[in-house]
């Protein structure tokens, strides 16, 4: 004879649903953390590269430092408005 089909309890389905939602949320958090870390490391590498470039530039080049900044600011000679 055929055995009757065993029906799964609705509470089991709710437990499976909650487990799936929690697993998806954990996966999203891990993905965001990893992608945020990669973005942070890329910014740090760019900052370190620009600092090395700025440090290796000659002091009298006029592109860095206070002298280069002051020379690039336009000041009106007449002072009138």
Secondary structure, DSSP 4 states (H G I P E B T S, - for coil): -PPPPPPPPHHHHHHHHHHHHHHHHHHHHHHHHHHHHHHHHHHHHHHHHHHHHHHHS-GGGSSSHHHHHHHH----SS---
